[in-house]
Amino acid sequence: MTTTTDEAPTYEAPRKMLSIEEVLKLVPISRTTLFRLEREGRFPEGRVVGGRGKAWFADDIARWQQHLSKTRVRRVQAGAGRFPIKNSA
């Protein structure tokens, strides 16, 4: 929420969230690999929703995919680094 003097509060649009099934349709890896990459800091962190469920912000997944395509050549030459996670929660 953002407020300025003499203005009503404005709210950012909600961010789309993806279930594990939706993420796995976009990213061709196994569920186990996804959780391992997440634990290692090499995949965006999901958020617990509804007590037991987990969801990922779609824009975090898109940013991760863009990072992959940019670092593919450098990774082969210099080794892999961690994905720069930008916490937006």
VOBA-1610 file (N, C-alpha, C; in pm, whole numbers, padded with zeros to 5 digits, always signed):
BEGIN
Met+00084-00117+00000Met+00000+00000+00000Met+00088+00123+00000Thr+00050+00221-00080Thr+00124+00346-00089Thr+00030+00461-00058Thr+00076+00554+00024Thr-00006+00671+00052Thr+00077+00796+00034Thr+00013+00900-00010Thr+00073+01032-00016Thr-00022+01127+00052Thr+00023+01243+00084Thr-00063+01338+00152Thr-00183+01374+00065Asp-00297+01384+00129Asp-00423+01425+00065Asp-00472+01328-00042Glu-00419+01205-00046Glu-00466+01107-00144Glu-00511+00982-00071Ala-00605+00913-00132Ala-00648+00785-00078Ala-00538+00682-00102Pro-00528+00579-00017Pro-00426+00477-00038Pro-00445+00406-00171Thr-00335+00372-00236Thr-00341+00296-00361Thr-00279+00159-00336Tyr-00329+00059-00403Tyr-00282-00077-00383Tyr-00223-00129-00513Glu-00114-00205-00499Glu-00055-00268-00616Glu-00145-00382-00659Ala-00141-00413-00788Ala-00219-00525-00839Ala-00165-00655-00778Pro-00253-00750-00750Pro-00205-00877-00694Pro-00114-00949-00793Arg-00015-01017-00741Arg+00078-01094-00824Arg+00021-01234-00844Lys+00030-01283-00965Lys-00018-01418-00996Lys+00071-01519-00925Met+00007-01620-00865Met+00080-01727-00798Met+00053-01858-00870Leu+00156-01944-00874Leu+00147-02072-00944Leu+00160-02187-00845Ser+00080-02290-00865Ser+00091-02411-00785Ser+00210-02492-00834Ile+00246-02595-00759Ile+00358-02682-00799Ile+00331-02743-00937Glu+00208-02782-00961Glu+00175-02842-01091Glu+00194-02742-01205Glu+00154-02617-01182Glu+00171-02514-01285Glu+00319-02482-01308Val+00398-02479-01201Val+00541-02453-01215Val+00606-02565-01295Leu+00570-02690-01263Leu+00632-02803-01332Leu+00592-02813-01479Lys+00480-02752-01516Lys+00444-02745-01659Lys+00533-02645-01732Leu+00580-02543-01661Leu+00665-02440-01722Leu+00813-02477-01720Val+00853-02551-01618Val+00994-02583-01598Val+01011-02735-01608Pro+01083-02784-01706Pro+01092-02929-01730Pro+01189-03001-01636Ile+01156-03000-01507Ile+01235-03071-01407Ile+01139-03150-01318Ser+01192-03241-01241Ser+01108-03318-01149Ser+01076-03235-01025Arg+00976-03278-00953Arg+00937-03214-00828Arg+01055-03215-00730Thr+01123-03329-00722Thr+01238-03343-00632Thr+01348-03244-00668Thr+01378-03231-00796Thr+01481-03137-00841Thr+01440-02994-00811Leu+01314-02961-00832Leu+01266-02827-00803Leu+01291-02792-00656Phe+01254-02881-00565Phe+01272-02853-00422Phe+01420-02849-00384Arg+01502-02931-00449Arg+01646-02928-00422Arg+01705-02794-00467Leu+01670-02751-00589Leu+01719-02623-00639Leu+01673-02508-00550Glu+01549-02514-00504Glu+01497-02411-00415Glu+01577-02409-00284Arg+01600-02525-00227Arg+01676-02536-00102Arg+01818-02482-00118Glu+01878-02505-00235Glu+02015-02459-00263Glu+02021-02311-00301Gly+01907-02245-00312Gly+01904-02105-00351Gly+01918-02083-00500Arg+01896-02188-00579Arg+01911-02179-00725Arg+01776-02173-00797Phe+01667-02162-00721Phe+01533-02150-00776Phe+01455-02060-00681Pro+01362-01978-00733Pro+01287-01888-00646Pro+01217-01963-00532Glu+01212-01898-00419Glu+01149-01957-00301Glu+00998-01948-00312Gly+00931-02061-00290Gly+00786-02062-00287Gly+00735-02010-00154Arg+00607-01980-00149Arg+00544-01932-00025Arg+00440-02033+00019Val+00434-02058+00148Val+00333-02147+00202Val+00200-02074+00199Val+00101-02138+00141Val-00034-02080+00134Val-00134-02187+00180Gly-00233-02146+00252Gly-00338-02239+00293Gly-00292-02346+00390Gly-00187-02320+00465Gly-00143-02416+00565Gly-00042-02517+00514Arg-00080-02596+00413Arg+00009-02701+00363Arg+00054-02679+00219Gly-00019-02600+00146Gly+00015-02579+00005Gly+00130-02481-00011Lys+00191-02485-00127Lys+00300-02394-00158Lys+00275-02338-00296Ala+00308-02210-00314Ala+00290-02145-00444Ala+00407-02052-00471Trp+00432-02028-00598Trp+00542-01943-00643Trp+00483-01826-00719Phe+00545-01709-00704Phe+00502-01593-00782Phe+00547-01613-00926Ala+00454-01594-01019Ala+00482-01615-01161Ala+00596-01524-01209Asp+00600-01401-01160Asp+00706-01311-01206Asp+00844-01354-01154Asp+00850-01421-01038Asp+00978-01475-00990Asp+01025-01588-01081Ile+00932-01672-01126Ile+00967-01783-01217Ile+01016-01726-01350Ala+00946-01624-01402Ala+00986-01562-01528Ala+01125-01499-01517Arg+01152-01432-01404Arg+01284-01371-01382Arg+01392-01479-01376Trp+01363-01593-01313Trp+01456-01705-01305Trp+01486-01759-01445Gln+01383-01773-01528Gln+01402-01821-01665Gln+01489-01723-01744Gln+01466-01594-01729Gln+01547-01494-01799Gln+01692-01500-01751His+01710-01518-01621His+01845-01530-01565His+01916-01651-01625Leu+01845-01762-01639Leu+01904-01882-01698Leu+01951-01857-01841Ser+01868-01792-01919Ser+01905-01770-02059Ser+02023-01674-02070Lys+02037-01580-01978Lys+02147-01485-01982Lys+02278-01547-01934Thr+02269-01641-01842Thr+02391-01695-01781Thr+02435-01828-01840Arg+02362-01882-01934Arg+02395-02014-01990Arg+02538-02020-02044Val+02577-01923-02124Val+02711-01923-02182Val+02816-01900-02075Arg+02795-01804-01987Arg+02891-01776-01881Arg+02905-01895-01787Arg+02797-01967-01762Arg+02800-02080-01671Arg+02894-02188-01723Val+02889-02215-01850Val+02975-02315-01910Val+03121-02272-01897Gln+03146-02143-01911Gln+03283-02093-01907Gln+03336-02075-01765Ala+03251-02029-01673Ala+03303-01988-01542Ala+03244-02064-01423Gly+03152-02154-01443Gly+03089-02224-01331Gly+02960-02155-01291Ala+02877-02227-01218Ala+02743-02179-01184Ala+02744-02094-01058Gly+02668-01988-01059Gly+02646-01907-00940Gly+02503-01924-00893Arg+02473-01869-00782Arg+02337-01877-00729Arg+02247-01777-00802Phe+02120-01812-00810Phe+02021-01724-00869Phe+01997-01608-00774Pro+02004-01484-00823Pro+01981-01369-00733Pro+01834-01356-00700Ile+01795-01405-00586Ile+01655-01401-00544Ile+01624-01262-00492Lys+01515-01207-00541Lys+01470-01077-00495Lys+01345-01101-00412Asn+01355-01094-00281Asn+01240-01118-00197Asn+01140-01007-00216Ser+01019-01045-00247Ser+00916-00945-00270Ser+00796-00967-00180Ala+00815-01045-00077Ala+00703-01073+00014Ala+00688-00967+00119
//
